[in-house]
Amino acid sequence: MQRTALSFLASLVANAHIQFRDELPNSLKVPGTEAIGHDNAKGGGSRNVFGEAFQKHGFRWTKALCAEDSDGDNISNGHELGDPCCIWKLGHLPSRTWGISHPGDAHSSTADPLPVSCENWARDLVAEGDAKVDTQEIVKDHKTFKYNEQKGGYVEVIRLSKTRAVKDLKMSVAVLVCFMAILLVDGRWLLLNLWTKQHSIIFALGVLYIDLMSGLLHIVLDNPSNVDLPLLGPAAKGFQHHHRVPRWITTEPWLYYLSQHHPLHAGIMATCICSYRQRPLRIFLLHTGFLAEIMLACHRWAHTHPLDLPWIVSILGEARILLSVSMHSYHHATYDVNFSIFTGWSNPMLNCCVQILPPNSAAWLYIFFGACLAPSAVSMCIECSHRASPPSGRFEADSNHLREGTSSRTASLRSTAAVVQRRLASALFSTKMKVESAEAPTFQQASRSLAARQNAVENLEA
């Protein structure tokens, strides 16, 4: 099974090297090349000696591959790529981020010395007093340390703040409450109209909107000028740290990772749940909230090793229904293309836009906030126009249908009343006839008796 999977990976198209760069330490920092496993510096074509070794080890960074000297320059692959002690793990910074050389080129060798002791690597670096180390982050025992001038040494960098986690959890609960409120009001309508044309259009617009918003958000967060903003600043720092360590997002807990967009989404949803007349907007935001979770998951899957992806994600990625690994990897090559992180359908349009308006322009921030408010603004404009003008179009047809329905029900009631009246009159007439027919013999007998009495009286008088 593994051999079949490796054969499939080996037969990928020429740009396949992009998918595996995250599997190697400092692969984006090797000078003069974008594909360290290929003879062609741009990627594609035949593999070099390091690429062959990388394939032999299953396209993964192993201790054996780290310890090898693929290009024969008497320097291990790990030392050339900044992992001299072979302790680098996916999602972490390498032990060294400077003095990087090409592990597949014998003419490219690092001049940085080997550490005195891998066990005390961080202490040895500080003891050396290297000026260029003071501004760098280093890794020891899979923990990240940064030099602190006030403390005169390296301190551990805590990536996952408990305070931030609690805050994001509160925002996640707020989003969940908004979801439940919408389902409480519109759940029955949603079930009855699940497969209707109107609901399908709303869902399709939600998919396109989230894909476009993911690209706009990515452009804004990649801008170094936005790291000091009150709301987007922390997210911008996280995205730009992600550029340095692409696989970092795959090591975070899923709940913490998915909750990063919840404050913004909770604010948008809270603007519309109070109006009963904005049902289409509420259904739209219900879908976009769910799709936003999938969008963040797609970004995480785009940095996952192809062999570790769920099979359904791999199929949808190959079909371009979800973001593929190869498509997103092009963004990490130049950082100015393929900003969408959901389906990638809006990438051609955004790639053309960034050619006109540079990604570091402040105008993208206003475009992003305008796009955030666009659904609510459109819904409010439609509602105001309906209040200011008489019903027309579909709403007029609905009114006419309502009036026609009322008239039809009135006529039906009148017809039923007439039928009941006729049946009641017939019943009364039948009852009268029966009474008369029952009384008729008694009247005749009384008449004959009276006549007999009269005859008897006459006979007596005679």
C-alpha positions in Angstrom: 0.0 0.0 0.0 2.8 2.4 0.9 4.7 1.5 -2.2 1.6 2.2 -4.3 1.2 5.6 -2.7 4.8 6.5 -3.2 4.6 5.5 -6.9 1.6 7.8 -7.2 3.5 10.7 -5.6 6.5 10.1 -7.7 4.4 10.4 -10.9 2.9 13.8 -10.0 3.2 16.7 -12.4 6.3 18.9 -12.6 5.1 21.3 -9.9 4.8 18.6 -7.3 7.9 19.7 -5.4 5.9 22.6 -4.0 3.8 20.1 -2.0 6.8 18.7 -0.1 8.7 21.8 0.8 7.0 22.1 4.1 8.3 18.6 5.0 11.9 20.0 5.2 13.5 22.5 7.5 14.3 25.8 6.0 13.4 24.6 2.5 12.3 28.1 1.5 15.6 29.6 2.7 18.1 27.7 0.5 19.8 30.4 -1.6 19.4 30.2 -5.4 16.7 27.6 -5.6 13.0 27.1 -5.1 13.1 23.3 -5.4 16.0 21.7 -3.5 15.1 18.2 -4.7 15.3 18.9 -8.4 18.2 19.7 -10.8 16.1 22.6 -12.1 16.1 25.4 -9.5 12.5 26.3 -10.5 11.3 22.7 -10.1 10.2 19.9 -12.4 12.3 17.5 -14.4 14.9 15.1 -13.0 15.7 14.9 -9.3 19.1 15.6 -7.8 20.8 13.4 -5.3 19.0 14.9 -2.4 15.6 14.6 -4.2 16.4 10.9 -4.8 17.2 10.4 -1.1 14.1 12.3 -0.1 12.0 10.0 -2.2 13.7 6.9 -0.8 12.7 8.0 2.7 9.0 8.4 1.7 9.1 12.2 1.1 9.6 12.8 4.8 12.3 14.3 7.0 13.7 11.4 9.0 16.7 11.2 11.3 18.3 8.9 8.7 17.9 11.4 5.9 19.1 14.2 8.2 22.3 12.3 9.0 23.1 11.5 5.4 25.4 13.5 3.2 23.6 13.4 -0.1 25.9 15.7 -2.1 29.2 14.3 -0.7 30.6 17.6 0.7 31.2 16.0 4.1 28.4 18.0 5.7 25.2 16.3 6.7 21.8 17.2 5.1 20.6 18.3 8.5 23.5 20.6 9.2 23.1 22.2 5.7 19.4 22.8 6.4 19.7 24.1 9.9 19.0 20.9 11.8 22.4 19.7 12.8 21.1 17.6 15.7 18.3 16.0 13.7 15.6 17.1 16.2 13.4 19.2 13.9 9.7 18.4 13.9 6.9 19.5 11.6 5.4 22.8 12.8 8.5 24.0 14.7 11.3 26.3 13.9 14.5 24.6 12.9 17.4 24.8 15.3 19.2 27.3 13.0 17.6 29.7 10.5 20.8 31.2 9.1 23.8 29.7 7.3 21.6 27.5 5.1 23.1 25.7 2.2 21.9 23.3 -0.6 22.0 19.6 0.5 22.0 18.4 -3.1 24.8 20.6 -4.4 28.4 19.8 -3.5 29.4 23.4 -4.3 27.1 24.8 -1.7 28.3 24.3 1.9 27.4 26.0 5.1 30.2 27.8 7.0 28.4 27.6 10.3 30.2 25.2 12.7 28.6 22.2 14.2 27.3 22.6 17.8 29.6 21.5 20.6 26.8 19.4 22.2 23.4 18.8 20.9 22.1 18.3 24.4 23.1 21.8 25.5 22.6 23.4 22.1 20.8 26.5 23.3 23.3 27.2 26.1 26.2 26.7 23.7 24.7 29.3 21.3 24.4 31.9 24.1 27.9 31.1 25.3 29.3 31.7 21.9 28.0 35.3 22.0 27.3 35.4 18.3 25.7 38.7 17.5 23.4 37.3 14.8 22.0 34.8 17.3 20.6 37.4 19.6 17.7 38.3 17.3 17.0 34.7 16.3 14.7 32.1 17.7 16.2 28.7 18.5 14.7 25.3 19.3 15.7 22.8 22.0 13.7 19.7 22.9 11.0 20.9 20.5 10.5 24.1 22.5 11.1 27.5 21.0 13.4 30.0 22.7 14.1 33.7 22.0 16.8 35.9 23.3 15.7 38.4 26.0 18.0 41.3 26.5 16.5 42.2 29.9 17.0 38.7 31.3 20.3 38.3 29.5 19.4 34.9 28.0 16.9 32.8 26.1 13.4 32.5 27.3 10.7 30.1 26.1 8.2 31.4 23.6 4.7 30.3 24.6 2.7 30.0 21.4 -0.6 29.0 22.9 -1.7 31.5 25.5 -4.3 30.3 28.0 -5.9 33.8 28.1 -6.2 33.8 24.4 -7.7 30.3 24.4 -10.3 31.3 27.0 -11.2 34.4 25.0 -11.5 32.5 21.8 -13.7 29.9 23.5 -16.1 32.6 24.6 -16.3 33.9 21.1 -16.9 30.3 19.9 -19.8 30.0 22.4 -21.2 33.4 21.1 -21.1 32.1 17.5 -22.8 28.9 18.6 -25.5 30.9 20.4 -26.1 32.9 17.2 -26.4 29.6 15.2 -28.9 28.2 17.7 -30.9 31.4 17.6 -31.1 31.3 13.8 -32.1 27.6 13.8 -34.8 28.3 16.5 -36.4 30.9 14.3 -35.7 29.5 10.8 -35.1 25.8 11.4 -38.6 24.8 10.2 -38.3 27.0 7.1 -34.9 25.5 6.3 -36.2 21.9 6.5 -39.2 22.7 4.3 -37.1 24.6 1.7 -33.9 22.5 1.8 -34.0 21.5 -1.8 -35.7 24.5 -3.3 -34.2 26.9 -5.8 -34.2 29.8 -3.4 -32.2 27.9 -0.8 -29.8 26.5 -3.4 -29.0 30.1 -4.6 -28.4 31.3 -1.0 -26.0 28.3 -0.4 -24.1 28.9 -3.7 -23.7 32.6 -2.9 -22.3 31.6 0.5 -19.7 29.4 -1.0 -18.5 32.2 -3.4 -18.6 34.8 -0.7 -16.5 32.8 1.8 -13.9 32.0 -0.9 -13.6 35.6 -1.9 -13.5 36.7 1.8 -10.8 34.2 2.5 -8.6 35.7 -0.2 -9.3 39.3 1.0 -8.6 38.3 4.6 -5.3 36.6 3.6 -4.2 39.7 1.7 -4.9 41.9 4.7 -3.2 39.6 7.2 -0.1 39.2 5.1 0.5 43.0 5.2 3.2 43.8 7.8 1.6 47.2 8.4 -1.5 45.6 9.9 0.3 43.8 12.8 -0.5 46.7 15.2 -4.2 46.9 14.5 -6.4 46.3 17.6 -8.6 43.5 16.1 -6.6 42.1 13.2 -3.2 42.6 14.7 -2.8 39.2 16.5 -4.2 37.3 13.5 -1.7 39.2 11.2 1.2 38.2 13.4 0.0 34.6 13.3 -0.2 34.6 9.5 3.2 36.1 9.1 4.7 33.6 11.5 3.0 30.9 9.5 5.0 32.1 6.5 8.2 31.4 8.5 6.9 28.0 9.7 4.2 26.8 7.3 3.5 23.6 9.1 3.0 25.3 12.4 -0.8 25.5 11.9 -1.0 21.7 11.7 0.3 21.4 15.3 -2.3 23.6 17.0 -5.4 22.1 18.6 -8.4 22.1 16.2 -10.6 24.1 18.5 -8.0 26.8 19.1 -7.2 26.9 15.4 -10.8 27.2 14.2 -11.7 29.8 16.8 -9.4 32.5 15.4 -12.1 34.0 13.1 -15.0 33.7 15.6 -14.8 37.3 17.0 -15.3 38.8 13.6 -18.0 36.3 12.6 -19.9 36.7 15.9 -20.0 40.5 15.3 -21.3 40.1 11.8 -24.0 37.6 12.8 -25.2 39.7 15.7 -26.2 42.5 13.4 -29.0 40.6 11.7 -30.5 38.0 14.1 -32.8 40.6 15.7 -34.9 41.3 12.5 -37.5 38.8 11.6 -37.8 40.3 8.1 -34.2 39.4 7.1 -34.7 35.6 6.8 -32.6 35.3 3.6 -29.7 37.1 5.3 -29.9 34.9 8.4 -29.9 31.7 6.3 -27.0 33.2 4.3 -25.0 33.9 7.5 -25.9 30.4 8.9 -24.3 28.8 5.8 -21.3 31.2 5.8 -20.6 30.4 9.4 -20.4 26.7 8.7 -18.4 27.3 5.5 -15.9 29.5 7.3 -15.0 26.6 9.5 -14.4 24.4 6.4 -12.3 27.3 5.0 -9.9 27.2 7.9 -9.8 23.5 7.8 -8.9 23.6 4.1 -6.0 25.9 4.9 -4.7 23.4 7.4 -5.2 20.5 5.0 -3.2 22.5 2.4 -0.2 22.2 4.7 -0.7 18.5 5.5 1.4 15.8 3.9 -0.5 14.4 0.9 -0.2 10.9 2.4 -1.8 12.1 5.6 -4.8 13.8 4.1 -8.3 12.2 4.5 -9.2 10.4 1.3 -12.3 12.6 0.8 -10.2 15.8 1.1 -7.7 14.4 -1.4 -10.5 13.7 -3.9 -12.2 17.1 -3.5 -8.8 18.8 -3.8 -8.0 17.0 -7.0 -11.4 18.0 -8.3 -10.8 21.6 -7.4 -13.9 21.6 -5.2 -11.6 22.4 -2.2 -8.2 24.0 -2.0 -5.5 21.7 -3.2 -2.1 21.4 -1.7 -0.3 22.3 -4.9 -2.5 25.3 -5.6 -1.8 26.9 -2.2 1.9 26.0 -2.2 2.4 28.5 -5.0 1.4 31.2 -2.5 4.3 30.3 -0.3 6.7 30.5 -3.2 6.2 34.3 -3.8 3.5 35.4 -1.3 1.8 37.5 -4.0 -0.5 34.9 -5.7 -3.2 32.4 -4.8 -4.6 34.1 -1.7 -7.8 32.2 -1.5 -7.8 29.4 1.1 -11.2 27.8 0.6 -11.9 26.6 -2.9 -9.4 28.7 -4.8 -12.1 29.7 -7.4 -11.5 33.4 -6.7 -7.7 33.2 -7.2 -7.7 34.2 -10.9 -9.6 37.4 -10.1 -7.6 38.3 -7.0 -4.3 37.5 -8.9 -5.3 40.1 -11.5 -6.4 42.6 -8.8 -3.1 42.4 -6.9 -1.3 43.2 -10.2 -3.2 46.5 -10.2 -3.3 47.2 -6.5 -0.3 45.8 -4.6 -1.0 43.5 -1.7 0.7 45.8 0.8 -1.6 48.7 0.0 -3.8 50.0 2.8 -6.8 50.0 0.5 -7.2 46.3 0.9 -8.2 46.8 4.5 -11.1 49.0 3.5 -12.1 46.6 0.8 -12.1 43.8 3.3 -14.3 45.6 5.8 -16.6 46.7 3.1 -17.0 43.1 2.0 -17.7 42.1 5.6 -20.6 44.5 5.8 -21.9 43.9 2.2 -24.5 41.2 3.0 -26.1 43.2 5.9 -26.0 46.4 3.8 -27.7 44.8 0.8 -30.3 43.3 3.0 -31.1 46.6 4.7 -31.3 48.4 1.4 -33.8 45.8 0.1 -35.9 46.1 3.3 -35.9 49.9 3.1 -36.9 49.9 -0.5 -39.8 47.6 0.2 -41.0 49.9 3.0 -40.7 53.0 0.9 -42.5 51.7 -2.2 -45.6 49.6 -2.8 -45.1 45.9 -3.3 -44.0 44.9 -6.7 -42.7 41.8 -8.5 -42.7 38.7 -6.5 -44.0 40.5 -3.4 -46.9 41.9 -5.4 -47.6 38.4 -6.8 -47.6 37.1 -3.2 -50.1 39.8 -2.2 -52.3 39.1 -5.2 -52.2 35.4 -4.4 -53.1 36.2 -0.8 -56.0 38.3 -1.9 -57.1 35.6 -4.4 -56.9 33.1 -1.6 -59.0 35.2 0.7 -61.7 35.7 -2.0 -61.7 32.0 -2.8 -62.1 31.1 0.9 -65.0 33.6 1.2 -66.8 32.3 -1.8 -66.4 28.7 -0.5 -67.9 29.7 2.8 -70.8 31.4 1.1 -71.4 28.3 -1.1 -71.3 26.0 1.9 -73.8 28.3 3.8 -76.2 28.2 0.8 -76.1 24.4 0.6 -76.7 24.1 4.3 -79.6 26.6 4.0 -81.2 24.6 1.2 -80.8 21.3 3.0 -82.3 22.8 6.1 -85.3 24.2 4.2 -85.8 20.8 2.5 -85.7 19.1 5.9 -88.3 21.5 7.4 -90.6 21.0 4.4 -90.4 17.3 4.6 -91.1 17.4 8.3 -94.2 19.6 7.7 -95.6 17.2 5.0 -95.1 14.3 7.4 -97.0 16.1 10.1 -99.8 17.0 7.7 -100.1 13.5 6.4 -100.1 12.1 10.0 -102.9 14.6 11.0 -105.1 14.0 7.9 -106.8 10.8 9.1 -107.8 12.3 12.4 -109.5 15.3 10.7 -111.6 13.0 8.5 -112.7 10.9 11.4 -113.7 14.1 13.3 -115.7 15.2 10.2 -117.5 11.9 9.9 -118.3 11.9 13.6 -119.7 15.5 13.4 -121.9 14.5 10.4 -123.2 11.5 12.3 -124.1 13.6 15.2 -125.9 16.1 13.0 -127.9 13.3 11.4 -128.8 12.0 14.8 -130.0 15.4 16.0 -132.2 15.8 12.8 -133.8 12.4 13.3 -134.7 13.2 16.9 -136.3 16.4 15.9 -138.3 14.7 13.2 
